[in-house]
């Protein structure tokens, strides 16, 4: 498994809008390395959407896992919904599964 950390300042004091932390699974139709090249090309665009850290890993041969901290979900939906994004990624990914991440309280 490959894991890459992209450091950034994060925390409630840095967030301007209501944000969430998410786990996104990219279901790959290409190699992880080919997908990763296109993912990395979007680094600058993601700065307007994500106020925190981004963690990226290869889960298996056909799945990439991305954890985003501090996501503006409205902006993310707009970004993912553009024809340009679809054109650049349609040959690499069959779809995405998105999970919300939240802290659990310890058992009583």
Phi and psi in degrees as a GROMACS rama.xvg file:
@    title "Ramachandran Plot"
@    xaxis  label "Phi"
@    yaxis  label "Psi"
@TYPE xy
-105.51  135.69  UNK-2
-129.836  133.35  UNK-3
-130.043  132.543  UNK-4
-104.399  134.469  UNK-5
-112.767  106.347  UNK-6
-77.066  142.172  UNK-7
-159.47  156.583  UNK-8
-69.7657  137.89  UNK-9
-148.288  161.59  UNK-10
140.729  163.56  UNK-11
-58.4548  -33.5905  UNK-12
-69.538  -14.8277  UNK-13
-98.8098  -5.78018  UNK-14
-91.802  126.924  UNK-15
-90.7956  -35.125  UNK-16
-115.285  168.621  UNK-17
-66.0115  126.311  UNK-18
-128.75  164.136  UNK-19
-131.64  162.327  UNK-20
-104.097  132.991  UNK-21
-133.512  155.24  UNK-22
-109.707  124.226  UNK-23
-116.369  125.542  UNK-24
-100.36  123.635  UNK-25
-98.7334  119.458  UNK-26
-88.197  104.65  UNK-27
-82.0194  138.627  UNK-28
-109.754  1.85334  UNK-29
-124.606  -174.316  UNK-30
-75.4721  155.897  UNK-31
-58.5489  -42.9327  UNK-32
-62.2058  -41.2301  UNK-33
-65.0013  -43.6596  UNK-34
-61.9963  -42.4044  UNK-35
-62.7671  -34.9327  UNK-36
-58.7186  -47.5151  UNK-37
-68.6026  -40.6923  UNK-38
-57.3594  -47.0248  UNK-39
-66.1687  -26.5234  UNK-40
-65.2183  -21.0346  UNK-41
-92.6543  8.97588  UNK-42
-54.3458  -48.159  UNK-43
-64.6803  -42.4543  UNK-44
-63.1616  -36.7523  UNK-45
-67.5879  -23.3908  UNK-46
-60.5091  -27.0406  UNK-47
-81.0428  -11.6174  UNK-48
-109.571  -32.1787  UNK-49
-120.975  124.156  UNK-50
-94.5408  -4.18657  UNK-51
-127.991  -154.34  UNK-52
-71.5498  153.62  UNK-53
-127.059  124.213  UNK-54
-114.411  131.963  UNK-55
-127.824  135.904  UNK-56
-150.1  156.611  UNK-57
-93.0607  115.932  UNK-58
-78.108  -44.2731  UNK-59
-158.036  -169.81  UNK-60
-62.1404  -24.7465  UNK-61
-122.53  15.9795  UNK-62
-141.686  128.216  UNK-63
-107.556  141.435  UNK-64
-113.122  131.302  UNK-65
-129.249  125.741  UNK-66
-106.111  123.543  UNK-67
-113.847  129.989  UNK-68
-106.092  130.874  UNK-69
76.3646  53.8038  UNK-70
-93.1844  129.283  UNK-71
-83.5169  100.241  UNK-72
-64.0058  -33.2863  UNK-73
-64.4839  -45.3996  UNK-74
-66.7698  -37.3386  UNK-75
-63.1569  -44.4235  UNK-76
-62.0472  -40.5194  UNK-77
-62.7923  -46.4372  UNK-78
-61.0756  -49.027  UNK-79
-68.4115  -21.8033  UNK-80
-90.6163  1.0599  UNK-81
-75.6545  146.703  UNK-82
-60.384  -33.6243  UNK-83
-63.4662  -42.6941  UNK-84
-63.8402  -45.1768  UNK-85
-61.1187  -41.3863  UNK-86
-64.6488  -39.9111  UNK-87
-75.8698  -23.1449  UNK-88
-115.666  -12.8968  UNK-89
-59.9412  -29.3356  UNK-90
-85.391  -4.17168  UNK-91
-108.385  -28.872  UNK-92
-135.119  134.877  UNK-93
-88.2651  -17.7089  UNK-94
169.512  177.365  UNK-95
-131  146.014  UNK-96
-118.813  129.301  UNK-97
-118.328  131.834  UNK-98
-121.518  139.855  UNK-99
-82.8052  139.225  UNK-100
-111.356  128.922  UNK-101
-141.363  153.131  UNK-102
-73.1073  135.51  UNK-103
-93.9472  142.632  UNK-104
-75.3463  144.417  UNK-105
-62.9178  151.24  UNK-106
-62.6621  146.888  UNK-107
